[in-house]
Amino acid sequence: MSAHTLLAEAGCHIKQDCGFPAPGLHSFDFKPIFSIGSFDFTKPMLLAILCMLLVVGFFWAAFNKPKLVPGKLQLVGEIGYTFVARSIAREVIGKKGDKYVPFLTSIFFFVWFMNIMSIIPFAQFPATSRFAFPVALAALVFITYMYLTFKTHGFRKGVKNLVWISGLPKPLVPLIVLLEFIQNVITRPFTLAVRLWANMFAGHMLIVMFSVASWYLLTPTWLTAVSAGSFGLAIFMTAFELLIQFLQAYIFTLLASIYIQGALEEGH
């Protein structure tokens, strides 16, 4: 639910007989756009599909008919692709990372576009603040990580790559194997999803809070100054959120490349 929707529903100020319409978990719930049986198609789903189409459409338009002297759209596409290739894939994985650049580029721009929806008029909601989307993306990265681990090393060495550290004293081996299993198989996908979700959830909540407060406190009294301050904070948080949206997409893609690098390299 966007700040604009909350303001429209509130329709009151502090001097009137109404309470502050504080945003909460209900700010992330949406009425179904349409339903098919028990399946409800909601705004976050629509935004996720829209972002997917934007990413696919942009790169298709940029590279469908590549030219030796690139046009503006191709140039922007090349800059984005080269950024992921040089700053993430080759920096972390090395030359082996070249074949994974399309995968990492897709992840980076898809996550970034979904984050940016938070400040786009009429959208005003980051799809990644709904936990299911980061979970699905983290699951995709985790499946890729596991697939590459066992494809590269085989089953026996793949398991060893996940849980074994050589040179340990024998009494510590069971404990370290358990800890490595928890870290590589359970903690990695969980933290990858939670990190993205928590940042987008908190950022959207703050923007909505300050936006609603600036309207609620807008009265012909000294509270107008407080309202203006809240409005200024809403603008500041929106600008700050632009940086966070990019950084979260970058960090998510960077961690994905680290996992791929770990899958391709020999164990400890």
N, C-alpha and C positions, 0 to 999 in steps of 0.2 A: 504494500500500500504506500503510495507516494505521500510526500508532505502536502502536496496540493489537495489530495483527497481528504487527508485529516483536517486540513483547514476548512474545507467545504463542509465537512461533517460537524466540525466544532461550531462555527457560526456564532461565536461569542467571545467576549473579552472579560478581563478580570473584574470589571465593575458590574458586570451583569450576573444574574443568578445562575451561574453554571461553574462547574469545576474545570480544572485544567485538563484538557484531553491528552494526557500523557501517552506517548507512543510506547508500545510494548510488543510482545510476540504477535499480537493481532495485526501489527503493521506489516507482517510478512505473510499474512493470509489473504488470499484473493478468491473472489467468487468465480466459479467456473465460467469460462467463455461459452463452452458447450460441453455436453456430456454424451458419452456413448456407453450405455449400460452403466457399469460402476466406474468407468474411466472418466475423470474430469480433466478437461484441457484448460489450463490456467494461464495467466499472464506470464509467469516465469518461464513456462514451457514455450510460449510464443516468442519471448525474447531470446531464449536459447536457440530456437530454430532460426530466428532472424539473424542472429550473430553467425551461425554456421553458414547461412546463405551469403552473408556479407563477406566472410573470409573466402569461401569458395569462389564467389562471384568476382571479388577483387583480384585474386591471383589468376583466375582464368582470363579476365580481361587484360591483366598486365602481361601475361606470358603466352596467351593464345597464339599471337602472331609476333614473336620477338623480332626486334630489328637490331642491326649492328649499332646504329645510333639510336638509343632508346628514346621513346617519347616520355612525356611527363608521368603517365601512369606506370609504364614499365620501369622508369627510373625509381619511383617510390617503391615499387615491388622489389626491385633489386636491392635497394637500401635496406628494406626490412629483412629480406632473405639473408643478405650478407651480414647484417647485425647478428642474427641468430647463429649463422655459420661460424663467424670469427670470434664473437664474444662469448659464446656458450659452447657450441659443439666442439670446435677445434681447440678451444682453450682448455676444456675439461677432458674430452675423449682423445684428442689428437687427430691424426689423419684417418683413423678408423671411424671417426665421427661424421665424415662426409656423407655416408650413406643414410645417416639418421637425421640429417638436416631437414628434409621435408616433414618428417614426423614432429620434430621439435618446433619447427616454424609454425605448423598447424596448431600445436598446443599453445604456443605463446600468443598468437593472434586471437585464437578462440577465447582463451581466458581473458585477455586484455579487452576484447570487445564486450564480453559479458560484464566485466567490471565497469567499463565506461558507461554502460546503460544506466548507471546510478545517477548520472548528471545530464542525461539526454532528456529534453522536454518530452512530455507525454509518456516516456518510458519510466524514468525516474526510479529505477529499481535494478540493483545488480543481481542477476540470476545466480551468481556464485554465493550469495548470502543465503540461499536455500541449500541445506546440507547435501541433498541428493546429488547436485551437480558436481561439487568438489569430490564427493565419494566416487562418482562414476569416472571422473578424470583420473583420480588416484588409482582406481582399479585398473584402468587402461594402462597406466604407467607400470603398475605392479605386475600385471600379466606380461607386459613386454620385458620387464626385468627378469622374471622367472623363465620365460621362454628363451631369452638369450643366454641366461646362465646355464641351462641344461643343454641347449643346442651347442654352445661353445665348448663345454667341458664334459658332456655326457652326464649320466645320472649320478654315478658315484662321486666323481670329482666336483659335480655341481653342488651336491649336498655338502661336500667338504668346503667348497668355496663359500657357502652360506653360514656355516657354523664353526669351522675349525680354525684355530690359531696355533701354528706350530711353535715348538720350543717351550711350551708351558709345563710347569711341574705337574706330575700326574694327579696329585690330590685336587688341583684346581680345574682339571679338564672338564668334569661333569658340569660344574658351575658356569664356566666360560661358554661351553657349548649351549647350555640353556639360555644364557644371556644373549649370545649371538643369534640364536634362533628367534628370541623375542624381538631383538632389535631389527633384524633383517626381514623377518616374515610377518611380524605383527605391528611393531611400532612404526616402521617406515611408511606403509600406506596410510595408517591412521593419522600420523602427524602431518603428512603431506596434504591430506584432505582438511584437517582441522585448521591448519595454518591459514590456508586460503579462505576458508569459510569464516573463521573468527574475525579476521581483518575486515572483510567485506560486510559482515554483519554489524560489527561495532561502528564502522565508518558510516554506514547508512543510518544507523540508529542515532548517531550524533547529529548528522545533518537534519534529520527529521525533527529531533528534539529542539534544536535551536530555531528552526524555521517555524515550528508551531508556537514556541514560546514568544517569538518576535510578534506574531499576530495576536496572541492571547494578551500580551502586555501593552498592546497599542491602544492607549487611551489619552484623552486631552489633559493629562496630569504629568507629574514628574516621572511617572513610569514610562513615558515615551522615550526618555533617554535610555532606560533599561532595555526597552524594546529595540531601540536602534543598536545598542550594544549586542543584543542577541542576534539581530539581523547581520551585523558585521561578523560575528563569530560563525554564522551559517555560511557566509560568503568565504571566509577564511578556511573553514573546514572543507568546503567544496573544492577550493583550490588545492588544499593539502591532499584531499582525496584523489585528485588527479595523479599526484606523485605516487601515492600508495597503490593505486590501481595498476600503474605501470610496474612498480617494484614487485607486487605480488605475482603478476604474470611472469616477470623475469625470474623471480626466485623459484616459482613452481617449475618453470622450464629448466632452470639451472639444476635443481635437485633431480629432475627426470634424467638429465644428461649424466649426473653423478652416478645414478643407479645403473644406467646403461654402461658407463665406464667400469663400474664394479663388476658387472656381469661379464664383461669381455676380458677382464684381467684375471690372472691367476690368483688363487687364494693366498691367505697370509702365510 
